[in-house]
Amino acid sequence: MSDKTWKTQELLDICSQNLTDEAAVYVASVRSKIDRILFIKDRFTTSVNQPLKISSSEFSKTQIEVEIYIESLASNLHSLTDVLGQIINVIILKPLLPSEKHLSSETLTIKKVKKKLTELTLDSVKRTYADEIIHAINNLDNSDEFSYISGFVNTIKHRRLLNTTFYLKKDNRSLIDLGFKLDEFEYNGNSFPQKWCKTIVIQDSEKIIDLIFDIGNSINNFCRAIFIMNV
């Protein structure tokens, strides 16, 4: 993991209790999902570092295990965005909107939240910090890593499971790398090539979590500014 953090407790501390009572469950969900992702990364690393006998039944079990880890990791990463959307909705949007314009928590998505943030009429200070949140959401949404995870999750959710293939990478007969690659797939008109599973688990997940934390920190910045203005 990188050194980037998001002080979720600070968010709860600087917001009024009538907001944090509702938001606390979503903040706890973010923490829980991050813990699950870290657990999966640890188990995945342990699994793929075991000696593999390609012709053995243990190999097939390891392959299935890797695929399950990838599916779980991707689902938790992907769902983090809409949990963030719930936090923004409760802490920022609801206090600023009349009740008839509130977003339903049952159908809420981060894209709907971003649209509402964009449409808000705000003073210059609030607009500056709202735009910071929008910018952070765009950075996540436009990243290659999240686009891949989003395409993968929607494919296995609505269409089909994706399989892995085992590869040995050699140069002049010397082993350079080995492991499982997630097979290529297409989603929503976009083609996604084969990708090393360990790249998804180790590198891509870290990048996505960093971008998630950027959104979280921008929420804190907005709320901190409101808190200072109200002191």
N, C-alpha and C positions, 0 to 999 in steps of 0.2 A: 504494500500500500504506500501511496505517497504521503507527504506530511500535511496535505490539505485537510482541514476539518470544517465542521459546521456546528456551532454552539447552539444546539437545539434548546437547552435549558435556558439560555439567555433569551431566546424568543419567547418562551413561556413567562419569563420573569418580567419582561418589559411590556407585555400586553395585559390588558385588563382581564380580570378573572372571568367575566361573562363570556369572553372570547376563548380564553385558554381552557375553560371547562369542556368546550366542544372540540377544540383543536388538539387537546392532549392525546386523544386516542390515535389520531393520525401521526403525531410526532412519535408516539411509542411504536407505531407500525413501521415508520422509517427506520428507527433503531433496530427493530426486530429483523427487518429485511436485510439490513446491512450485516447483522450478525449471521444470518443464514448464508449470505453470499460468501463471507469470510470462512464459514464452516465448510461450504462446498469447495472452495479453493483449496483448503487444507486437505480434505478427503481426496480430491482429484489428484493433487500432487502426490499423495501417498500411493494412490492406486496406480498411476502411470509410471511410477518409479520402481514398481515391483518387476522382477525378471519375468519376461513373457516367453512362453513356449507356443509358437504360432499354431501348432497342430493340436494343442491340448484343449480340453473343455474349459480350462481356466481362462484361456484367451477369449473365448466367446463371452464368458461371464464378465471379464474386464471390459470388453467392448460395450456390452449392454450397460455396465456401470458408468462408463464414460458418457454414453449418450444420455443417461438419466441425469447425470450431473450437469451436463450442458443445458438440457431442457429446464431443469430447476433454476439454474443460475440465470438463464436468459429471462425466464418468467419473472423472477424477483427483480432483476434489473429493469425490465420493461414496466412493471407495475409501480415501481417507485415514482415514476413521473406523474401518474394520476393521483397518487397519495399526496405528492407535493401540490397538485392542483386542489385537492381538498383543503390543505392548509391555507393556501392563498385565498380560496373562496371564503373560508371561515374568518380568517384574521384580517383580510384586506377588503375583499369585495362586499361582503354582507354589510359591514358598517357604513359603506359608501353608497349602497344601492337601496332603493325602496323595495319592500318585501316582494312586490309583484315581479320584480326583475331578478330575484335571486335564482341562482342555478340550482337545479335539483342534484343532490348528492348521488342519487342512484344512476344518473346518466352523465355525470360530470367527467370531462376529460381535460387534460392540460391544454389542448388546442382551444376548447371553449373558454377556459379561464384566460388564456392569452388574448383572445378576441375581446372579452369583457374589459380587460385591463387597457387595451388599446382604445376602446370606445369611451372610457371614463373622462369626464370633464374635471380636471384637477388644477389646483394652483401650481405655480412653477416648481415649488419644492417637491410636492407629492408626485408631479409628473416626471421629474428627474429620476426619482427612485423607482417609480413604476416602470419607466423605460429601461432602467437597469435590470429589472426582473424580466421584462420582455426580451431584452438582449441575451440574457443568460439562458432563457428557454430556447431562443433561436439557435444559440451555439450548440446546445444539446441536440436539438431536432435536426440540425444540419450536419452533425458530425457523422463521419463514415461508420464509426463504431456503433452508434445508436441506430443508424439506418439499417445496419446489418442485423442487429438484435431485434429490431422492430419487424423486419421482414421475416426473420426466422420464427419469432413467436407467433405472428399472424399466420404463417404457413402451417405450423404444427397444430395451431388451434382450429383452423377452419378448413384445412385441405388434407394434409398428410404428414406422417412422421418423416423425418429426415435421417438418413443413415450415415455411418462413418466408414471410412476406409483406412486400413493400416498401411503406413508407408515406412520404408527404410531409405534414407537419403545417404548416398555414398559418393565419394570422390576418390578416384584412383584406388578403388576397393577398400578405402578406409571409411568407416561409419562416421557420418557427420551428424545425422539427426534421425530420430525415429519417433513414431507415435501415430495417433489417429487424426485424420482430417475429416471435418464435416463436409459431406458431399455438396456440390453446387446446387443452387435452386434459383427459381424465379418467383418474384412477387410484385404485383402491381406494375408490371411492365419493366421492372428492373431485374438485371441478372446479377447474382451473387456467386463468385467463384468458390472453389474449394478453399477451406481455411483450416489451419492447424487448430485443434481443440485447445491446446495449451495457450495459444495466442488469445483466444476468446476468453479463457478463464483468467489468465494472469494479466495480460496487457490491456485488452479491450475493457474488461470489467473495471480496472483501475481508472481508465480514462473516463468512462461513463460516470462512475461514482464521483470523480473530481468535478465533472460538469453538473452533477446533481447538487454537490456541495456549493458550487457557484450560485445556483438558483437559491438554495437555502440561505446563503449569506446575503444575497440581494434582498430576500424577504426580511431578514434581520435588519438590514440597513434601512429599509422602508419603515419598519416598526420603530426602530430606534429614533429616526427623525421625527416621527409622530409623537413619540414619548417626550422628546426634548421640547417640541413645540407646545406641548400641553403642560409642561412643568411651570 
